[in-house]
């Protein structure tokens, strides 16, 4: 499971980024445009939506629940100071994908009973793509959170996020997460499509096989 988070510092437009990662095979894109106006986000979503539909890829918006509803995107990702997930669910309906940022086990306990689809667990390490960064978890911190969730029988998908590089894939996937959210490592690559494909190839061995679900 790979989520690509658009990057405002890579010198490529959001539309260019999305086209590249779709070409590389990514099926899950988070539009993160913290400093942009609603109209700027509308323009990007209007342009990428048909491309994502063609590739059967999800589009989620960072924070902007109202725009996600208006533009009929697949859902939202909510930070700890954004709209409450329960309110977002009421706004967006039962089929929307809702992700929530967590940094501590207390954060996880606070949302465990809510109707959410995944936890954005991080930051794994330092990243320049986010201001006011929470304490870095490292692989040990993420492994600990995953273990505590298992002990508490909390079954919510876990997506590691924050400064993740290609060489971190095995370490993180073996820590207990279900997927990775990546921005800079792909956005800053010379060939974004090729780097996306490289990430997906490395992640493929961790995807459940159809026989596992029988």
N, C-alpha and C positions, 0 to 999 in steps of 0.2 A: 504494500500500500504506500503510494507516494503522493503527497500533496505538494504542489508547487505554490509558493507564496510570491506574488509579484513584488518587484524590488524597485524602489524609487531612486536608487543611487548607481545603477549599472550603466547608464548612458543609452539604454534602449527603452522605447516606449512600452507601456503595458501591453498594447496590442501586439507589438513585435515579439515580446516575451511569450505571450500566450500562443501565438502562431508557432514559435519555435518548440515549446514544450509539447504542444499537441503533435507536432511532426515527430517528436521523439517518443511519443506513446503515452504521455501523461494523461490520466483520466480524471484528475481532481485538482482544480485550480482555485486558489483563494486570491481574490482581488483585494489587495491591501494598499489603500491610497489615503493614508491618514491626513495628509495636508491638502487634499484635493476637495473641490466643491462638489456638491451633488450633481451639477450639470456635467462636470468633467467625468465623474464616475458613470453617469448615464451614457455618455458618448462612448466610453470604453466598452461597457456591457453591451450596448446596442451593436457594436462592431464585432465583438467576439462571440456573442450568443449563437449566431448561426454556425460558426465554425465549431463551437463546442457541441452543439446538437448533432452536427454531421459526424463528429468523432465519438458521440455518446459520452461526453465528459461533463462532470459536475462543475458548476460555478458557485462558489460561496463568497459572500461579501464579508469583509472584516468590519464588525461593529454596526454597520448601517442597516438596522432591521427594517426601517421604513422603506429604504430603497430596495432591499431584497424583496419586500412584498410588492412594491410598485413594479419592479422589473422582472418579477417572477423568476428569480434565480433559484438555485437548488437549496440555498440556506444561508446561514451566517456562522461566523466564528466570533465569540464574545470574550473580551478580556474581563478581568475582575472588576473593573469600574464601568463596564458597559451595562446595557439593559439586562435585567434579571432573565435567566434562561426560561423561567416559567412564563414570564410575560411575552418573551419572544415566541414561545411555542403557541400561545394563544393568538398572537398576531399572524404567524406564518402557517399554522395548521399542522396536522399530524404527519404529513409526508416530508416536511422540511428537514434538512440536515442541520443540526445545531451542535457546534463544538464549543467547549469552554476551556479557558486557560487555567491551569493549576500549577502551583509551585511547591505546595506542602501537602502532607496527608490531611491536615485540617481543611484545606481547600477542597480536597476530594470528598471528605465527609460532608461538607456543606452542600454539595451538589449530588450526592449519591442517589437520592430519592427522586431527583428531577428527571423529566423526560428529555434526556440529551443523548446524542449519538456517539460522541467521542470526547476525550480529554486531550487537550494540547499540553503535554507535559514538558516543562522546561523553565528557563532556558538550560539546554545541555551545557553550553559554554558561551563565551562572549560573542555577541553579534552586533555589528554596527547598524543593522537594519531596524533596531528598536530602541527608542529612548526610554529612560527610567527602567532600566533592566532589573528584574528581580534577581535574587541570589542564584548564582550558577549551581546547577545540580551535579554536573559531571555524570559519568556512567554509574558510579556507586550510588549517587542520590536517586537516579532514575530506577536502578535495580531495586533499591530499598522501597521506593514507592510502589513498584509493581508487586513486590513480595507482600507488602502490607495489604494491598488491595486483594491479593489472592487469599490471604489469611482471613480477611474480613468478608470474603465472598462478594466483592464488588465487581460486577461483570459489565464494565463499560470499556469500549475500545480505547486503547492508549496510543497516542501519536507523539513521539519525541520531536522537539522543536528547539531551534536556537543554535546557530553556528555549526550546523552539521556538515561535515565534509564526506567525501566518498570513502576515505579510509576509516571513518567512524561507523560505517554501516553494520558490519558484523558485531562489533562491540555492543551497539545499541540494540540490535534485533535480538541478540542473545541475552539481553537484560530483562526481556519480558514485554517489550512494547509490540504493538501490532503493525506499526508503520512509522514513517518519517515525514515531517514537513520541512521542506528545504527551500531556501531562497538564494542567498549569495553564492553558494558553491555552484549552482547552475547558472544564475544570472550573470556571473562574472566570467564564465567559461568562454573560450574563443568560439566554440560551436555549441550553442545551447541545446540544440536538438540531439547532437551526439552525446553530450553529457547527460541529458535526461535519459536517453536509452541506456547509457552505462549504469546509471543508478538503478533503473528498472531491472536490468539484467542481474545485478548483484542482489536485488531484493527478491527476485523470482523464486529463489530456493526456500524462502521463508513463507511463501504463500501457501495456504492450505490446499491440499489436493482434493478433488471431488470425492475420492474414495474415503477421505477422512471424515466427511460429513455423514456417511452412511451408518 
